[in-house]
Each structure stands twice: as structure tokens, then as C-alpha cells.
Amino acid sequence: MTQETTSELFCTPTIKVEDDRTGMSPETLKRAFLDNLFYIQGIDRTQASNYDYYVALAYTIRDRLLHRFLRTTETYKKNTQSKLVCYFSAEFLMGRYLGNNLVNLDIYEEIEKVIAELGLDLNELIEQEPDPGLGNGGLGRLAACFLDSLASLEIPAVGYGIRYEFGIFFQLLRDGWQGEMPDNWLRFGNPWELPRPDETVPVKLGGYTQGYYDSKGHYRVSWIPDRTVLAIPHDTPVPGYKTNTVNPLRLWKAEASEEFNFEAFNAGNYDRAVEEKINSETISKVLYPNDNTPAGKELRLAQQFFFVSASLQDLIRIHLRNNKNLDNFHERVAIQLNDTHPAIAVAELMRLFVDEHGLDWDRSWYITQKTLSYTNHTLLPEALETWDVSLFEKLLPRHLEIIYEINHHFLEDVRTWYPGNEDLLTAVSIIGEGNGKKVRMANLACVGSHAINGVAALHTQLLKQETLNAFAFLWPEKFYNKTNGVTPRRWMVLSNPKLAQLITSKIGEGWVKDLSQIQQIEKYVDDPDFCRQWRDIKQANKQRLADYIFKQRAIEVDVNSIFDVLVKRIHEYKRQHLDVLNIITLYNRIKRDPDLHIAPQTFIFGGKAAPGYFMAKLIIKLINSVADVVNKDPDIRGRLKVVFLPNFNVSLGQKIYPAADVSEQISTAGKEASGTGNMKFAMNGALTIGTLDGANIEIREEAGEENFFLFGLTAEEVAQTKAHGYNPRHYYENNAELKEVIDRIASGYFSHGDTEMFKPIVDSLLYDDQYMLLADYHSYVECHKQVAMAYQDQEKWTKMSILNSARMAKFSSDRTITEYCNEIWNVKPVQIELDDYQG
């Protein structure tokens, strides 16, 4: 046998341009689609359902991703000088993959034509895909936008998280109350993921530690666990827009190291035979288990450690494949901790370096700090995670020892730097002593990272002044601001294709990857034809949403009314109930004067309340109860409509953001970290009514004060008002309209005479009002008057809408990621070439 023949046997032949797995011509795409229907779904066209067609199309598109995906991986392996960005997040709210992948591969229109030729509707096939509910809101959606931007900017990157079998719950309404159903998004499998069982890693839990001296006389510690769980990686390809880069999202599934106890089974103890399997798999069973119980807290901590440990072991394995040792780990890997959920990475990376790989403590600590950086997402002190020391001792005994050691060295340094400053020591200590010893995860993340960032200018300022002020005092150079952003690929091109096409027709398509170019549409703001097309597109989007509302809720809404939208997680600080107070104000005005002329308005709400958060669930009930009264009252005559759309998710957001006229961003100033929904609305031409909070401030600066409806106290005024003794009853007793609104709720008017149902909300507003709704009420109602007046002048409104879109370049996640790359991660793009790839 010749050398050439031998070579041919052991090499995959070069993939042809029109290979059925990679070809992009309409004929090849159609043939591949029908082949996948037959050979993967095992069905022909006479029996196929829309779901069968969806799966066949998903595999057709995945085939075209894999060529780039494998080439990307191969390039990163060979390029030993490149640095890998690793985004650690407990949430990845990716949304449906099919439509987004078609956009990023730049074959949406081709596939649409191919599918139409077969007598099918691409939109109907896209609707078959379940939303992977692997996140709760902005935190997880931000992570998804960042992965899109990393790939689009050709940055070597991987997202690490958990493959939750059940995502965030499916929300339904029962008599206006939130009901929760399991979100079994994996019921029919997931055609986009690639299981990698050969790269499984063990994760230890529980047990005890044991000291010993190694062969060189060095003191070492061994962790002897109670149990070991297997972490099995599942990779999902994440393509960049019009690039060859396809980065992985690696999600870990938990499985038992021993699936079945045969001895217990033979003894007749059938439950014990599968006990370990059940306990282990519970770790990746559900997103955010209720942590109101000790068992729930333990599971939540186990989840966080599970994915962090698996990910760090994976990264060390990858690093040692191309490097002799771990001395330069920080030069090849940048790990971003998305909030405090992955903060245990500080202790686990130290454990792996010191215990498993024999590095000395000081070198390990240097590498750990240089590798990790931490994003803070909250100003609410109660949202900064803490764990009982006793729970750590039970679940992660070695990590508790390491944390104590880190804390000891750190506090000794602080004592040296600032002798006698006990208040500072108390503030920065990783171990909190008050009300039982706690491990403070935000403090651990701050101490163990080389960079700490907030996610909007005001948020970062308040972090330094308040929430993390002691750390900002110690290390001002560690703090950065990285205002959040969202990807225009999903939130404009995919969600609002007609608008994207109109923009492209005027300025070319470069804006999709460089959003700064969108400012060029400003020159068309006085072009009557452009403005007419802009309005027509908004109207078509409103009609699409109106059709959805009627289908889902059997509520008819006027597409010529103002679509005023508030969709986000339900929380008291986000103040959905302030919006309700305004609706009731308008309702009361009409009841006093049924012939009152007001601009027709449709108020649209959406969002989920945490299952254990009573007040948030009561706010949802209030919204729906007010809707029942307002929508059915003959005096209203359609001038007001109130709609709560259940189960708000990424796919529903893609229908809502393009249809909104008004974006409600009304959190108490100083409480919202950033917000990203505000960016999605503004990009799609909605005008914001908002406080000076989070990224609202920067949106207003960019859009122009005249194109933003501002109301409410500033963060400084909120703090001053509280410092001087805030009395909400003062506002109640001195504003007749506000008193009428509160009294109507309290009277049982919206609860069939039940005066107790909404009493917790009324009492909260009158006697506490932590989030200062009553202080902002008058300003908010007056601001809504301005909105209604402005909407009457449709030509001016359209110009304001265009300018909002044109000036949102700052809020592209591409800009955010570029700043991270340059200022925190120190990473450069790596181009992926396909020409010489042999597979």
C-alpha cells in the first residue's frame, strides 16, 4: 500500500462546496431539508407535522454551523497565543435558535423561499421551537447577547452554565393570579445541542478534609467527599453574524457516578437502588429551586458549585493540553463572573491549583486574581448572596477552609494598610459575623477578582458610593463601568425585519454589525416618504401584537391607540403598581366625566413573579383585576384597555418590543442596575417614559432630552427624602386624585367587594412605601399627560421615534464587549479561515 493510499484512508476528504451538509444553494438546502425529514425524523411528507418540519430544518441549519464550529475549535487549539474568554453564568436566556441562526448565517431569505416552495410557512416552523427557559430575565438575556457579540466580533469565547431540564416555570393565569407549571423544554429533545460524554468531569460534594505531608514535605489537604456527581457537557453552537466564528455554549448536565445500586435492588430496597441517581440529577433539574427551606438553599449552592467546578476543571484540562504547566493560566484564560452565582470560582480555582495541581498558595492566588473578574448586577443589599457557614461546612468543607485562609491573609493586609480601622475590616470581611456567621459571596468575588464592574454609569457610581464602597476605597483602580447592551441581530433584524429592511435600503447593511452607522438615518427624519414607511411598519407590528392578544386573551385592542408597554420581572422596585395607579386615575376621570376626551391607550403588561414572592404575585392579581373592570365598563368605550400577557419570554418579547409606542421604565431611581428592555424598546422606535435610573440616564443623553419623557425623584432626592423621614401618607392626604385611587382599591371595587384582597398593597403604600410610589405619583401622572398630547401629533411623534432608533448605537452589546475585551480581558479577535479546513 502506498503512502498516498494510506493517507487517503485516514483523512476525511475535503468538503465540497455543494455538499449536502454544507451547501447553501436553494437546491441543496431543499434536498438536505427533505433528507433530514426522512432520515432523522423517520417520516415522509404525507405524515409530517409542523414540528417534524421544524426538527428537519433545525438539523439542516445545524449541519451548516458544524463546519464552522469544528473549524473554530481547531483554530483555537492551534493558536496557543490567543486568550479565551469564559463567561460564567447561572442563566443563559438564549431564546429560540432557529430564526437567530438563519439571520447570523445570512440565509434567512433563502430558507424562507425554499420552505415556501414546499408549501410551508417558515414562521409557523419557527413557532414550533420551545424557548429554552434557562434564565429569569435581564441577567440571562444579557449573557445571551454577549455570546452573540463575542462570536460576531470573532473573539475566542465559551459560555459556561447549567443545562436545566426544567427552565423558568411556565406562567399561566388562574382567576388573575399567577399559576406556575413546569417548563419541560427538553420534552422532545434539543436538535441544537451536541452531548460530549467523553469530556465528563467529576464534581465532589460534602464529606470532610484530611491533612497530610507530600513527598517533598509540604503540607497538603485532601478532600474526601460524601458523593461525586458527574458533569456531562452539552455544547450548543453560537454563530457570529456573517463570520466563520461559531463559539460554544457549554451547559453541564448532572448524572450519578453510580446509576443503579444492584445490591440494594436485590435486597428489595427499590427506592435506595436509584436514590443516588435521583439525588445527583436533581442538581440540574430546575432553574432556581425555591430556597425558602434548608434543602432548597443546599440545592441552590450545590448548583452553583457544580457548574463552576466542572467549568474550571474543563478549562484547566484544555490549558494543559497546550501548556506545560498552569503558571500562565491567567494569560490564556479570562473568566467573567456574571453576578455572585459563580463567585465560588474564587475558592474552587484556588483548591484546584493548590490541592490538585500542587501550586504554592501565593502563586495560586496571583493567578486566580488575574484570571477572574466580577460583574455586579444589583444595588439591593438583600440581593447580594450570603450562605450560612454551617451549610458551607456541610457541602463544601474544603472551600470553607480556603475562604477562611483567603480572608485571613486579606484582613491582615487591610490591618497593615489601615491600622485600627475596625469598621473597614467589618465591611470588607468575606465572613459576616452579624446574625450568625455567613459567607458573603460579593465580598469573595471582589477580593478574588482583578476587576469589578457595574452595568450602567449610575449603577457603577452607586456601587462605589454605597453597595461596595469599602472595596472602592481599598481598590478604586479595580472598578470599571460597562454599560450593558443588546444585540441588534435578534432585537432588530430578527424581531423587526421590515424596519431593518427599511433602514438597510437607505444606509446599507453595515449597521447590523456596526450600530454606529444607524445614525445615518437621522438625515431622513424630515423625509415624508421615509416617515410614512416608518409609521406603516409600526402599525403593522401593532396589528401583529393585537392579533396575538386576541388569540391569547380574547381582548380586542385598538391598533390606533397608544401601545404603552411594561414588560419585565415583577418586583416592587420595578413599580408595575405605579403604572396601575395611573390607569385607575384615568379610569376615575372618565367615570366622573364619561364624555371626557382622552387619547385612547392600551396598557400592556408582562412578566413573572418569583413563586415565593407574595407581593409580586399580588401585583399581578391587581393588574388583572383592574383589567377586568376597565375593559368591561361601558363608560370607558374602548378608550382604555389593560392587558396582562402571561409567560413573558424572549419569543414574546420579539413580538412586543417592535409594537410598543411607549416604553415604561419606571423603577425607583437608584434601584435598577441597568435595564436592557429599555434598550430593546428604544432601538425599535418606542419612546421612553422613565426615571433617572440605570441605563435610562444614558438612553436619555443619547436620544436627547426632548425625545424622552422624564418624571420622578432622582437617586439623590430619594436618599434625601428618606433621610428626612419619608411620610407617604402626606402625599395621600394632600393629593385628591391619589387618595381617590388608593381608596378605590381599598374599598374592594376591583375585588368584588373583598376589602382584604389588596390590603397588603394599600398598607405597604400608605405606611411604608419603600419604593416611593406616592412621592413620584403626581410627576408620573403629569408625564403621561405629556405623552398623550405628544402622540396626537403623529408627524412629530414619528420623528421622535426615528431619532430614538438612530441614536441607540451606544447600546449595542458589540460596544459593551469591545470595552470588556480592551479594558478588562485583554483579548484580541481571531479570524477563522474555512478554505483549508478538511474536517
N, C-alpha and C positions, 0 to 999 in steps of 0.2 A: 504494500500500500504506500503511495507517495505521500510526501509531507503535505502537499496541497490537498489531497483527498482527506487525510486525517484532519486537517484544519477545517475542511468543509463540514465534517461530521460533528465537530464540537463547537461550531459557531452558528448563531441564528442568522439567516440570510437578511440582507438589508431590506427594510420595509419599503415596499413600492409606494409611490405617491398615491395611487388609487387602490391600495389595499383596502379590503372591506372593513378593516378595523380602524383605518386612519383617514381614508379618502374623504374629501369634502365636496365632491361634485354631487348634484342632486340625484343622479342615477345611483351612485354608490351609497349615499345616505339612505335612499329608499330601500335599496337591496339589503343593507345592513339592518335596517329597522324591521323589515319583514322576516329576515333570518332570525333575529333575536326574539321576535314574537313566537316563531315556531320552535326554535331550539332551546330557548331559555324559559319561556312561559309554557312551552309544550302545548300550544293551541293554535288553531288557524283562524282566519278572519271570519269564518262563519259563526264562530262561537266566542270570539274575543270580546271582553268588556273594555270600557274605557280605562279601567285600572290595568288590564293586561297591556293595552297600548302604551300607557304611561311607563310601565316597567320596561317594555321593549325599547322605548325611546330613551329612557334613562341609561340603559346599558349601551345603547348606540353612542350616546354622548360620553359616557364614561370611558369607552374604548378610545375616544379621541383625546381624552385627558391623560390616559395612562402612558402614552408615548412620551408626552411632555413630563409627566410626573416622575417616571423612571429616569429620564434623562436629567431632570433637575437633581434628583437624589445622587445620581452618578457624578454629576459635576461637583456637587458639594463635597463628595468623598475625595475626589481627586484634588480639589482646590484646598490644600491643607492650610493656606494662609487666611482663608475667609473666616469671618466670625458669624456665629449662628445666633439669631435672636430667638429666645424661647419665651413664649407668652403663657404664663401660668394663671389659669382662671378656673374658678369653680363653675362658671357659666359660660356657655357659648350659644347665644341665641341666633343661630345661623339663618333661619328662615328656609323656605323651600330652595332646593338646589337647582332644579331643572332650568327654570327661567333665567336665573342668575348665571349659570354656566353657559347657556346659549348666548347671553349678552357678552360675557367675557371672552368666549371663543369667537365672537363676531359672526355667528351663524344663525342668529335668531330668525332673520327674514328667510333664509334658505330653508330652514327646517319648517317654518310656517307654511311655505309654498309646498314643500314635499308632503306635509301632513294634509294640507287642503286637497292636493291631487288625489289622495287616498280617501277623500270624503270625510275627513275628520277635522275637528277644531282643536288647534293647539292649546287654546285657553282652557278648554274642558279637560285636556290631558294634564295640564299643569295643576289644575284644581284637585286632581286625584292624589297628589303627593301630600302626605301629612306634614305639618310643621314639626320639625324636631324641637320640642319644647324644653330645650336644655338650658333655659335661663328664665329669669323672673322679670327682667326689664332692661333698663339702660346699661347696667354693668355687663350683661351678657351680649347685648346688641353691639355695644362698643367693641367688645372683643372680636365679634364677627366682622365689623367694619375694618378693624385694624388688620385682621388676616387678609382681607381683600386688598387693602392698600399695600401691605408688605409684599404680596405677590405681584401687584401691579407695578410697584417700584423696583421689582427684581431684587428684593432683599432676602438673603437666606434666612428662613424662619420656620418655626414649628409652633403650633398651638397645642398645649397640654391641658387635658381636663378629664372629666368622668363621662363614661358612656352610660348615662342614666337610662335604665329600662323604662321607667315612668318619668316623664318630664314634669314641668309645672302642670298642676291639675287643669282639667277641662272645666271651665266655668259655665254653669247654666243658672237660670233664674227660676226660683220657685216662689210664687206669690211676691215677687220683687226682691226676695232675699237671694244672696249668693249661695249656690249649691256647688259642691266640688265632686267631680268624677275623675277616676284615674285616667291619665293621659298615656295610653298604651301605644305610643307612636311606633313601636317596633313590632306591632302585632303581625304585620305581613312582611317583616324583614326590611332591609335597607339596601337598595341596589348601589348606593354610592360608596359604601364603606368596604374596606379591604381588611379582613382579620389577619393578624400576624402572630399566630400562636407560637411560632419558633422564636419570637422575641419576648416571651413571657418572663416576668421578673417576680421574685417572691417579696412579699411585704410582711414584716413582723408586727405583732401586736401583743400587748400585755407582758406578763412574766416578771422577770427580775434581772438584776445585773450582778456580775461577778468580776472582781478584780484579779489580775494576775500579772506576772512579770514575763516579758517575752525573752527570746533567746539572747537579746542584747542587754538585758537587764532593765529595760524600760517598763514602767508601769502601764498596763493596758486594762481596758474594761471590755468584757464580753456581755452582750445582751442575750439572755436565754428567754425566748418568747413563750407565751402560752399557746399561741397558734400562729400559723403562717397562711396568709391569703395569697393566691396567685393573681397577678395583674396581667391581663391579656390585652395587648394593644389592638385597636381598630383604627385604621387610617382612612381619612376622607380627603380626597384631593381638593385643594383650594386654588383655582386658577387666577392668575392676574389678567387684567384687561388688555387684550391684544399683545400679550407677551408669551414667551415659551415657558415662563416660570409657573410651576404648579407645586405649591408647598403643601405639606401635610398638616391636617388637624388630627392629632393622635389622642384618642379617648380610650381610657382604661376600663375594662370590664373585670369585676371581681369574681373569682371562682375559688372553690375549696381546693386545698392541696390534696385532700383525700375526699373523693366524691362520695364514697359509699363505705360504711363500716360493716363489712361482711360478718364479722364476729357478732356484732350486736344484732344483725338481721337474723342470723341462725339461732340466736338465743330468744328470738321472738320480740325483741325491742325495736320495733319498726321505726318509731319516731327517732330514736337515737341513731339509727342506721344512716339517716340523711340529715342529722342535726347540724353537722359541720358544714355541709353544703348550703343549707338554708341560711345559717348564720353568716357565712362568708359572702354569699351572693347578695345579702341584704345591703351590703356596703354600696353597691352601685345600683340599687333597686330604684330609689326615688330621689329626685331633686329636693333638697332642703327638707328633710324629715322634721316634723314638729318637735322642737327642742324644749317644750314646756315640762318634760319629765326627765329624770336622770338618764333613762335609757335613750331618750331622744338626743340628749346632749352628747352622750358617749358615741352614738352613731354619727352625729354631725362631725365630731372631732376625728373619728375613725375615717370618715370620707375624705376629709381634708388631708390627713396624713397619708392615706392610701394613694391618692393621685400624685402627691408631691414626692413621696418616696419612690414610687415607680418611675416617675419622670426623671428624677435626679440619677437614679441607677442607670436608666436608659442613656442619659447624656454622658455619664462617666464611661459607659461601655463604648459609646460612639467615639468619644475623645481618645480613649486608649487604643482604638483601632489605628489611629494615625499619629499618635504621640507616645513617646517613651514613658512619660510619667504625667502627673497632674500639676506640675509646677506652673504650667502656662494655661491652665484651665480657664482662667478669667480672661485671657487674651483671645480665646476661641469661642467662648460662650457668654452671652448676656441674657440674664434671666430677669424678666419683669414680673413682679408680684402684683396681680390685679386685685387690689384691696387686701384685707388681712386674712382672707380664707387660705391662701398658700403661705402665710408667714412662717409656718412650722418649717419651711425650707431652710431657714437660718440654722436651726438646730440639727436638722437632718443632714444638711450638707457637711456640717462640722462632724457629725457622727460618722458619715461615710468616709471622710478624709482621715480622721484620727483613728477610728476603730477598725474600719475595713481596709484602709489602704496605707496605714502606718505613717501618715504625715505628722509632724510635730504640731502642737497647738497653735503657736504663733503664726507659722506659715499657713496653716489651715484657715485661721481667722482672717489673715490678709487676703487670701484667695476668695473666701466667702464674701467678704465685704465688697471686693472689687467686681464680683460676679453679679450680685443681687442689686436690684433697685425696686423701689416700692411706690405704687400709686395709691394715694388715699382718695376715697370717694365719698366721704361723709364729714359733715361738721357736727353731727349729733353725737354727743359723748356716749349715749347709751348704745349706739351702733358700732362702737369700737369693741371688737371681740375680746372677751376675757374668759378664761377657763379656770375652774377650781383646781388648785394644786393637787387635791386628792384624786381628781379624775385623771390628771396627767400621770400621777404616780401609779395609778392602776393600768392605764392604757399605754403610756409612753414613758416607762420608768427611766430609761437611759436619757431621753430627751430632757426630762426634768433635771437630771444631774447636770447635763450640758448647759441648760439655761441658767441654773444657779451659778455655774462656773463663769459663763459669759457675763452675768450680772455682777459677780464679784469683781472681775477684772475691770469692768466698765465703771462701777461705782468708785473703785479705788482711783481710777483716772480722774473722775469728777471731783473727788475729795482733794486730789492734788491740784487740779486746776482752780477750784473754788473752795478753799478750806472753810469749814464752818457753815456752809450753806445747806442746812438740812432740808429746807423746803424744796430746793432744786433736786436733791437726792431722792426725796419722796416722789416728786413729779416724774422723774425720768426712769426710776427703777422698773425693771421688767416684771418684778414681783410686787403686786399691790398688797398692802397689809391691811387695809380697811375692810371690815365686814367679811372676814375670812380671807385667807391667802388666795390670790388669783394670779394667773399668768396673763400679762397684758400683751396681746398679740401686736397691737400697733407699736408699742414700745420696742418689742422684739424686732419688728420689721425696720424701725428707724435705726436702731443700734446696728443691725446686721447688714444694712444696705449702704451703698456709696452715694445714692441719690434718692431723694424723696420729692414727689411732685403732686401738686393739686391739678384740677382738671378745668379750671376757669380762673381768670385773673382775680376776681373777688374771693373765690374759694381758697386759692393759694395764699392770698393776703390774710384771710381769716384763720387759715391753718397756722400761719406763722405768729399771728397775734393772739390766738386763743387755743384752739384744739391741740396743737403741737408746739405751743410757744416755747416750752422749756428746751425742746430739741433745736428749734430755730435759734435760740440763744446760744446753745452749745456749738452748733454747726450751721451757721447761716449759708455757708457755701454749698451745703448739701441740697438746698431747696430750689426747685425749679417750678415754673408754671408750664403746663402743657394743656392748653385749652382743647377740649375734645373736638372731634369732627366726625362726620358720617360720610359714607361712600356715595358719590353721585351715580355710580353704576346701578346699585339697587334702588336708591331713593329718588332717582330722576329717570334714568334711561329705561329701567325695567318697570318702575311704578307709574311713570307718566310719559309713555312713549310718544304721544302726539306732541307734547310740549318739547321733548328732547329733539324730535324731528324738526319742529319749527325753529328752535334755536340753531340747530345744525345747518338748516337751509340758509341762515343768514350769516353765520360766522365760521362754518366748517365744524368738523367733529373733534378738533383738538381739545376743546373744553372738557370733554369727558375724562381725560387723563390729566389735564392741567386746568383746574377750575378757574384760575385767574383770568383765563380767556373769556369767561362768560360775561365779564364786564362790558365786552364789546356790544352787547345787545342794548346797552343804555342809549346808543345813538338812534335806536328805533322807537324810543319811548313816545315820540311825537308823530310816528308814522301811523296814520289811521288804519291802514290795512293790517299792519302787524298787531296793533292793539285789538282790532276786531277778531283776528285769529286767536289771540291770547284769551280773549273773553269766551270765544266759542269752545276752546279746549277746556277751560274751567267749567263751563256749563255742561259739557259732555261728561266730564268727570263727576260733577254733582249728580247728573242723571244716573250714572252707573251706581253711585253710592245710594241714591234714593231707591233704585230698583232692589238693591241688596237689603236695605232697611225694610222695605215692604215684604220681601221674601222671608226675612228672618223674624220680624216683629209685627208684621201686618199693620204697620203705621205708614200712612201716606204723608209725605213731606213735600213742601213746595220748593221746587228747584230754583225758584226766583227769590226765595228768602235768603237771609244771611245764614250760611252754614258756620255756626260758632262751635268749635270743637275743643274738648278737653279729654284727651286720652293718655293715660299713664297709670302707673301703680297707684292704688287708692291708699292714701295716707293723710292723716290730719294736717301735716305740714304742707302738703301739696294743695290743700284747701279746696277740694271739689265742692264742699258745702258752702263756700263763699259764692261760687257760681250759682248754687241753688238759691241762696238768699236774694241774688239779683233777679233770678227768674220769678220768684214769688213776688218781688217788688213790682215787676212788670205786670204780673197777674193781678195784683191788688189794684193797680192803676186802672186796668181795664174793667175790673169789677166795679170800681167807683164810677167809671165813665165808659160804658160799653161801646160808645161811638168814638173813643179816643183813637187818633191816628198815630200808629207806631209802625216802624219798619218791620215787616214780617221776619221772624227769626226762628231758626231751628237749632236747638241746643243738643249737641251730640256728645255723649259720654262713653267711655270705655276704660276698662282696667280691672285688675284683680286685687282683692284684699287678701292678705295672709290669712290662712284658715283660723288661726288663733287670735286675730286682731278684731275684737268685738266692735270698736268704734268705727273702723273702716268698713266693716260689713253693714253697720247701721247707716252709714252714709250712702251706701249703695241702695239700701232699702228706702231711704229718704228720697233719693233721686227718682226711683221708680214710682214711689207713692205720689210725689209731686207730678210726675208724668201722667199717671192715671187720671188725676184730677184735671190738670191743664188741658190735656189732649181731648178730653171728653166734654169739657164745659162749652155749651153752645154760645156763651157770651164771647168766647175767645175768637171764634170764627176763623180758625186756622192761622191767626196772627202769631201765635206761639206754638211750637211743638218741642217736646222733650223726648229724647230717645237715649236709652242705655243699650249699647250693643255688647252682648256677652262674649266672653272668651277672646278678648283682645290679644292679638299675636302679630307676628311680622306680616303674615299674608293679609290680615285685615288692615294693618297699618298701610300697606301698599294701596289699598282702596281709599283709605280715609285721607291721608296727607295730601294727595293731589286735588281732593274735592273741597278742602276747607277754604273758607273765606277768611275766617278769624281763628287764630291760634291762641288758646288760653294757657298762659304761663304765669300762674298767679300764686306761687309759693311765697311764704313769708320771707322777706328779704333777709339774707344771711343763713338760710336753711338748705337751699338746693345747692349741691356741689357744682353742677354744670347744667345738666339737661342736654339731651340730644334730640328729643322730639321737637323742641323749638327750632332746631336747625333744619330738620326734615320739612317742617311746615313752611319755613321761610324760603327754602330752596324752591319749593313748589308754588311760591307766589302768595301764600297766606300772609296776612298782616297780623302782627303780634299785639295782644293786649297783655301787659305784663308788669311785674315789679322789677326793681333794680336788683336782681338776684341771679346768681350763677352766670351762665353764658348770655342771659338776656342783655346784660350790660354791653357786652361786646357786639351782640347782634344789633342793638340799637345804635352803637357807634358806627358800625359798618353800613347799616341800611339808611342811616340818617334819622335824627330825632323826629323829623316831620313825617316819617314813614313808620312810626312805632307809637302805639297807644300806651302811655305810661301812667301808672297810678301807684298809690301806696307809699308807706313809710320806707325810708332807706334802712340798711342794716344798722347804721349808726343811730338813727332815730328810734328803731326798735329797741336797741340796747338802752338808750337814754330813757325812753318811756318806761321800760321795765324797772330801771334803776330808781326812778322817781315814784314807783308804786303804781303800776297799771291797774286801772279800775274799769273793767268792761261795762259794768252797769251804768257808768256815767254816759257812755255812748248810747246805750239802750234807752235811758231816760230822757236824753236830750235830742233824739232824732225820731220824729213821729213815724216815718216810714219804716225805719229799722224796728221800732217797737211793734208796729203792726205785723211785720213779717215774723218776728220771734213769737208773738202772741198767737198768730195763726197756727204755727207749728205746734205750740204748746197746747192749744185748745183741742187737738185731735182732729182738726179739719182734714189733714192729709192721711189720717189713720183710722177712719171710720169711727171717730169719737173716742178712740183709745188715747187718753192723755198721758199714759205711761210709756207708750212705744218710743217716742222720740225725746223723752225727758232727759236721758243721758246727754244728748247733743245740746239741748236747751240749757241744762245745768252747766255743762262744760263751757258754753259760750258766755253765760252770764256771770259765773263765779270763778272762772279760771282763764279761759280763752288764751291758752298758752301760745297759740299761733296768730293771735291778734286780728281775727276776722273783723270784729266790731270796730276796731281802730281804723281799718282800711275800707270798711263798707261804703262810706259816703263817697270816697275817692273812686272806688271801683264802679259804683252805680253811675256817677257822673261821667266816667271814662266810657262806659257803654253808650251813653247818650252821644258822645262824640263819634263812636264807631258807627252808630245807626245813621247819623247825619252824613258822615263821610261816604257811606255806602250808597246814598241817594244820588251822588254824582258819580256815575259809572265810569265816565272818561277819566276823572281824577283817580278813582279807586284803581282802575286798570294800570295807570302809570305807577302808582304806589306799589302795586303787586309786581310789576316788571322790575322796578328798582330793588325790591327785596330780593328777588332771584338773582339779579345782576350783581349784587354786592355781597353774595354769600361765599365768595371764594375762600375766605379765611376758615370756613367751617367744613372744608373737605378733610376727611381723615388722612388723605395723602399729605397735607401740610403738617398735621399733627405727627404722623410717623416720620416724616423727614426731620422734624425737630428732635424727636427721640433719637433717631439714628446719628445725628450730628452732635448732640449735646449730652446724651446720656449713655447710649450704647456703643458709640464709636464703631459703626459698621458701614460698609460700602456695598453698593449693588454688585451682583454677579450675573453676567449675561449667560443665558442658556442657549447653546447652539444645537440645532437638530440635524444639520446636514450630514455629519459624520457618525450619527448615532446608529448603532447596529442592533440595539435591543438586547 
